Amino acid sequence: MPTDPSSVAVVIPTYNERENLSSIVNSVTRFGYRVLVVDDNSPDGTGDLADGLAHESELVRVLHRTSKQGLGPAYADGFRQAIGAGAEILCEMDADFSHDPATLPRLVAAVERGADLAIGSRYVEGGGVPDWPFHRRMLSKGGNTYAKLMLQLPVNDATGGFRAFRKEALTRLHPETCLASGYAFQVEMTWRAVREGMRIEEVPITFRDRTAGKSKMGLPIVLEAMWLVTKWGVTRRDRR
């Protein structure tokens, strides 16, 4: 049975995303989905703009955090609030249109078909990263291959951040206890889902580079991911 659109919550973490926020929120709410903006006290006024959008639409809510605390904790806080507000399917997506909002119904449909976790995948047939230069594509695919081998993950895009979770599955994964704060959070949640024996479906997506605002990706985030995946992989093998 199709899910009531209003029971789908799309959690969007923001930090200095004023240029993108109105458009991304409107692109999501047109499906009838709820949006929870999790803003980390953006100095550019993103949080104030989000409050204005929430005042205009009952589908929009805002969670203000006092400082920039990382992607993983932002999602964990957002999931907790959205579940408390009655969400049955919870989605993750970036605010910068690198994730196409038009793909959201396909992720939701995968969960409706029985998936516990639906991952928007760049690295399955039909997916892609057409804007990326060769070196960036190899870095991303290399990171995914490394995580796949170290953690024995049966997915092709463990680092992808465009996702949908069934509420019951998400509560079993305890995102608030994740160690990762950057995009390694996505790997950690995937690994937990695999260990729990959850059904995971990869939905092909086309990932586009942002056209407004600045990327939050940096060397510390990459190093955190490499360190944690290595640590988890070594620990997993030691426990055999």
C-alpha positions as semicolon CSV with decimal commas, in nm:
position;residue;x (nm);y (nm);z (nm)
1;M;0,000;0,000;0,000
2;P;0,144;0,343;-0,091
3;T;0,262;0,549;0,202
4;D;0,078;0,868;0,290
5;P;0,319;1,133;0,155
6;S;0,289;1,333;0,475
7;S;0,442;1,041;0,668
8;V;0,762;1,072;0,461
9;A;1,018;1,304;0,621
10;V;1,317;1,435;0,427
11;V;1,596;1,544;0,659
12;I;1,821;1,813;0,509
13;P;2,127;1,924;0,709
14;T;2,239;2,278;0,630
15;Y;2,535;2,501;0,690
16;N;2,549;2,818;0,478
17;E;2,298;2,697;0,220
18;R;2,087;3,013;0,190
19;E;2,130;3,022;-0,189
20;N;1,980;2,675;-0,231
21;L;1,736;2,632;0,054
22;S;1,410;2,777;-0,079
23;S;1,439;2,591;-0,408
24;I;1,532;2,255;-0,255
25;V;1,253;2,274;0,005
26;N;0,993;2,363;-0,257
27;S;1,118;2,081;-0,481
28;V;1,061;1,830;-0,200
29;T;0,730;1,954;-0,060
30;R;0,567;1,942;-0,403
31;F;0,546;1,565;-0,352
32;G;0,361;1,620;-0,024
33;Y;0,664;1,505;0,176
34;R;0,763;1,677;0,499
35;V;1,098;1,854;0,524
36;L;1,306;1,888;0,838
37;V;1,589;2,138;0,798
38;V;1,868;2,076;1,050
39;D;2,071;2,395;1,059
40;D;2,404;2,425;1,240
41;N;2,378;2,796;1,322
42;S;2,472;2,904;0,969
43;P;2,626;3,253;0,973
44;D;2,472;3,334;0,632
45;G;2,117;3,330;0,771
46;T;2,012;2,987;0,644
47;G;1,838;2,915;0,974
48;D;1,632;3,236;0,959
49;L;1,530;3,159;0,602
50;A;1,429;2,807;0,710
51;D;1,211;2,954;0,983
52;G;1,039;3,169;0,722
53;L;0,972;2,868;0,504
54;A;0,832;2,679;0,803
55;H;0,601;2,972;0,875
56;E;0,470;2,952;0,519
57;S;0,418;2,575;0,502
58;E;0,301;2,319;0,756
59;L;0,517;2,062;0,574
60;V;0,839;2,236;0,682
61;R;1,004;2,221;1,023
62;V;1,339;2,345;1,147
63;L;1,580;2,205;1,403
64;H;1,836;2,462;1,514
65;R;2,166;2,339;1,654
66;T;2,406;2,572;1,831
67;S;2,719;2,501;1,626
68;K;2,863;2,307;1,333
69;Q;2,872;1,954;1,475
70;G;2,902;1,733;1,167
71;L;2,682;1,552;0,920
72;G;2,630;1,233;1,120
73;P;2,508;1,401;1,439
74;A;2,286;1,630;1,229
75;Y;2,112;1,333;1,073
76;A;2,083;1,153;1,407
77;D;1,918;1,457;1,568
78;G;1,693;1,504;1,266
79;F;1,585;1,140;1,258
80;R;1,495;1,147;1,625
81;Q;1,277;1,456;1,583
82;A;1,113;1,332;1,262
83;I;1,027;0,994;1,413
84;G;0,881;1,172;1,714
85;A;0,661;1,369;1,476
86;G;0,523;1,050;1,320
87;A;0,742;0,982;1,016
88;E;0,725;0,627;0,875
89;I;0,988;0,667;0,600
90;L;1,289;0,892;0,657
91;C;1,507;1,024;0,379
92;E;1,848;1,186;0,366
93;M;1,955;1,434;0,102
94;D;2,191;1,726;0,048
95;A;2,066;2,082;0,021
96;D;2,268;2,172;-0,289
97;F;2,080;1,982;-0,564
98;S;2,359;1,730;-0,608
99;H;2,077;1,490;-0,521
100;D;1,785;1,538;-0,760
101;P;1,461;1,574;-0,561
102;A;1,276;1,413;-0,853
103;T;1,438;1,083;-0,750
104;L;1,287;1,087;-0,400
105;P;0,968;0,899;-0,499
106;R;1,181;0,613;-0,636
107;L;1,366;0,582;-0,305
108;V;1,038;0,591;-0,115
109;A;0,892;0,329;-0,351
110;A;1,185;0,096;-0,281
111;V;1,104;0,109;0,090
112;E;0,736;0,055;0,016
113;R;0,836;-0,259;-0,178
114;G;1,009;-0,398;0,129
115;A;1,356;-0,247;0,150
116;D;1,472;-0,144;0,495
117;L;1,727;0,090;0,338
118;A;1,720;0,232;-0,014
119;I;2,047;0,387;-0,131
120;G;2,064;0,630;-0,422
121;S;2,359;0,472;-0,600
122;R;2,600;0,635;-0,843
123;Y;2,770;0,304;-0,916
124;V;2,499;0,070;-1,041
125;E;2,365;0,047;-1,395
126;G;2,179;0,367;-1,474
127;G;2,368;0,576;-1,218
128;G;2,654;0,814;-1,276
129;V;2,859;1,123;-1,194
130;P;2,878;1,304;-1,529
131;D;3,018;1,630;-1,389
132;W;3,319;1,475;-1,219
133;P;3,674;1,473;-1,358
134;F;3,853;1,141;-1,383
135;H;4,059;1,183;-1,063
136;R;3,755;1,260;-0,848
137;R;3,565;0,968;-0,992
138;M;3,853;0,733;-0,918
139;L;3,888;0,868;-0,563
140;S;3,519;0,808;-0,492
141;K;3,509;0,463;-0,652
142;G;3,833;0,372;-0,478
143;G;3,690;0,473;-0,141
144;N;3,378;0,268;-0,203
145;T;3,578;-0,032;-0,317
146;Y;3,798;-0,008;-0,007
147;A;3,496;0,005;0,225
148;K;3,330;-0,281;0,037
149;L;3,635;-0,505;0,072
150;M;3,725;-0,413;0,431
151;L;3,370;-0,450;0,563
152;Q;3,234;-0,707;0,316
153;L;2,950;-0,479;0,210
154;P;2,715;-0,612;-0,060
155;V;2,655;-0,262;-0,201
156;N;2,830;-0,051;-0,463
157;D;2,783;0,297;-0,314
158;A;2,825;0,279;0,062
159;T;2,928;0,645;0,083
160;G;2,624;0,780;-0,099
161;G;2,415;1,023;0,106
162;F;2,084;1,009;-0,082
163;R;1,882;0,748;0,109
164;A;1,551;0,634;0,250
165;F;1,500;0,425;0,564
166;R;1,202;0,240;0,703
167;K;1,133;0,382;1,048
168;E;1,153;0,047;1,223
169;A;1,488;-0,028;1,059
170;L;1,632;0,311;1,144
171;T;1,547;0,280;1,512
172;R;1,732;-0,054;1,520
173;L;2,043;0,108;1,374
174;H;2,079;0,365;1,655
175;P;2,233;0,646;1,444
176;E;2,289;0,853;1,758
177;T;2,566;0,611;1,860
178;C;2,761;0,630;1,532
179;L;3,126;0,729;1,563
180;A;3,154;0,904;1,227
181;S;3,069;1,270;1,190
182;G;3,144;1,313;0,816
183;Y;3,038;1,107;0,516
184;A;3,179;0,796;0,687
185;F;2,846;0,812;0,871
186;Q;2,692;0,670;0,553
187;V;2,938;0,380;0,552
188;E;2,878;0,314;0,921
189;M;2,500;0,305;0,879
190;T;2,532;0,076;0,577
191;W;2,759;-0,158;0,770
192;R;2,517;-0,169;1,062
193;A;2,229;-0,247;0,826
194;V;2,427;-0,533;0,671
195;R;2,514;-0,677;1,011
196;E;2,147;-0,658;1,110
197;G;2,053;-0,860;0,802
198;M;1,841;-0,580;0,662
199;R;1,718;-0,569;0,306
200;I;1,910;-0,304;0,110
201;E;1,817;-0,187;-0,239
202;E;2,030;0,039;-0,457
203;V;1,840;0,282;-0,678
204;P;2,040;0,435;-0,965
205;I;2,088;0,812;-0,945
206;T;2,277;1,078;-1,136
207;F;2,486;1,287;-0,900
208;R;2,543;1,649;-1,004
209;D;2,789;1,904;-0,869
210;R;2,643;2,201;-0,686
211;T;2,600;2,522;-0,883
212;A;2,562;2,756;-0,583
213;G;2,738;2,773;-0,248
214;K;3,053;2,599;-0,134
215;S;3,123;2,231;-0,080
216;K;3,173;2,115;0,280
217;M;3,399;1,827;0,176
218;G;3,756;1,859;0,301
219;L;4,064;1,655;0,384
220;P;3,969;1,595;0,752
221;I;3,642;1,431;0,641
222;V;3,826;1,205;0,396
223;L;4,087;1,109;0,657
224;E;3,816;1,032;0,914
225;A;3,651;0,796;0,667
226;M;3,974;0,616;0,581
227;W;4,071;0,577;0,946
228;L;3,733;0,449;1,063
229;V;3,685;0,205;0,775
230;T;4,034;0,067;0,837
231;K;3,969;0,038;1,211
232;W;3,633;-0,135;1,160
233;G;3,778;-0,369;0,901
234;V;4,069;-0,476;1,122
235;T;3,835;-0,523;1,420
236;R;3,597;-0,732;1,210
237;R;3,877;-0,963;1,100
238;D;4,017;-0,996;1,453
239;R;3,678;-1,117;1,573
240;R;3,662;-1,404;1,326
